[in-house]
Amino acid sequence: MIVFHSRRLETLLGGPLDRLTHAQVVGLVGDGVGEAFDLDFKAALYGRADQDKRSLAGDVAALANTAGGIIVLGIEEDDQARAIAAPGVRISDAEVSRMRHVIASLVAPMPVIEILPIPATVGGDHGFLIIAVLPSPSRPHAVLVNEGLRFAVRNGATTRYLSEAEVGSAYRDRFARARSQDKRAAVIEKQFRSRLVAGIEDQYWVLVSLVPDMAGDLLIDPAALIRARAEMLGTFPVIIGPSNYSWYRAEVGRRRLLLSGSPRAGPAFWLAADLNDDGAGVFGVAVVDGARMGSDRKTNRIWLHDEQIVNGILTGLRFLARHARDRAAVSGGALIRAQLHPLRRRYRILLGTGTRPDREPEGRSMQHRGGHAAESAAPLDALADGGPGLVAAAYLLATDILQDFGMPEAPQLTRGGELRSHYWADGMLPSLRQWAAEAGITVTDALMPTEGDDLAESS
C-alpha cells in the first residue's frame, strides 16, 4: 500500500492515513476544518458523466501538481469551504476501480494515488472514501479535456489552471528536480566516504545511497538520537545472515544521524550509515572475501565476494527506505545508487564466489575502474516492505556492478524479484529461506542460463 504522509494532515485527522477510523474523519466536522491546498471535500461520489470524470481527474491532478493531499468523499462543506456534515458515501471495490480507471485515462503522466475506504462499521458498505495523492516529482500532470490538455493546481482551497508560461516553467522544474537528485546523491556520498577508514587493504565497501523524489522532514534533536540508539544499537542490519556486523555507535552530524559498526570513535570499519533529515541516506558494508584475502599473499590483489555485494545492496536499500518512509515521513519514489569504494588503481580487484558449487578459483578481474555508480529508481514502499520489489531493485544495481567483472547478471537474484538458492552459500540458506517466507519472496532452484541451453524454451 502506498500512503501519503503529511504531518499537517495527520495532526488534523488525529493519525496516519493508513490507520484512520471513521470517527476521526467525522471529527473534521466537529472541528470545523476547512479545505486547504492539500485537503478537498466532496459530499458525494463523482458522477459518471464526462464532466464529472473531468472533475475527478482535475482534482487529482491539481493536488499532484501542488503539494499532494487528500480528497475526502462523504464530507459536506459550507460556502466558506468548512466541513459541516458527514453524510458519507457508498463504499465498493467497483467504485474504487472505476475511479482509478478514470484517473488513469484522463491524467498524464499517471500520478501516484491510493484510494482508502473508511467504513462506518467493520465490513460495512457505507462510510468515506479518501483519495490520497502523493506530491509528484513528475509534475506537471495534464488533464485531457476534449482534444486538449489543461494543467490544474491547488490555489488555497480552490483549483486554478496554469498559463502557457507557467506550464513551460513547470516542465523546466521537472528536469531540474532530476538533476538536483543526482547532485544530492553525490554530496551525501562524498560526506559518507570521509567517515570511512582509508588505506587498509581489507577494507573495501559497497555503498548504497537513496535520495527521495520529494524531501522529507526529520527533526534531529536529543530525542531523535535517543530513539535511534534504542532502535538500532546492538542490532544486525544485514538481511541474509549469519553476519557479525552490528551497530555499535549512533552519533549526530550536521543534519544527519551517523551510525557505525565500529565499537570505538573515529573512522568506521566494516559497517556505517548516514541518515539525513530530508530522508536521503547512504549505507556501506565491507565486501572483502576474508578467506581469500587471508590465503592470498600477493599484496597487489583485493578479493571481493559477489554474495556479500548483493546482500549489502539488499540490506542498504531496505535500511535506507525505512529511514526515509518511517522516520522522515517521505512518500513516493526515490533515486537509488550503488557503487564499490575505493577503486584503487594500484591493486588488481578480483571477484570471488566463495565456496559455492559455481566457485571460480581464479576469480574475475574488474575490467575498468571508472567509478560510475549503478543507478535506478524505485518506490519507497516496495523497498521498505522488503518483498519482491526490493529484490527486483537490488537486481538492477547489483547486475550493473557485477557486469564490471564480466558477469552477465547478479546470480543470486532475478529480474522478477526472486532469489536463486544455488548461488548462496549453504550457511546462508536457512536465513534466506526464513526471510523469503516472511516477505513473500519466491526462492527458486533455477540456474542462470548457460551455453547450450534452449533459451527460447526457458523464456
Secondary structure, 3 states (H helix, E strand, C coil): CCCCCCHHHHHHHCCCHHHCCHHHHHHHHHCCCECECCEEEECCCCCCCHHHHHHHHHHHHHHHCCCCEEEEECCEECCCCEEEECCCEECCHHHHHHHHHHHHHHEECCCCEEEEEEECCCCCCEEEEEEEECCCCCCCCEEEECCEEECEEEECCEEEECCHHHHHHHHHHHHHHHHHHHHHHHHHHHHHHCCECCCCCCCCEEEEEEEECCCCCCCCCHHHHHHHHHHHCCCCCCCCCCCCCCCCEEEEECCEEEEECCCCCCCECCEEEEEECCCCEEEEEECECHHHHHHCCCCCEEEEEHHHHHHHHHHHHHHHHHHHHHHCCCCCEEEEEEEEECCCCCCEEEEECCCCCCCCCCCEECCCCCCCCEEEEEEHHHHHHCCHHHHHHHHHHHHHHHHCCCCCCCCCECCCCCEEHHHCCHHHHHHHHHHHHHHCCCEECCCCCCCCCCHHHHC
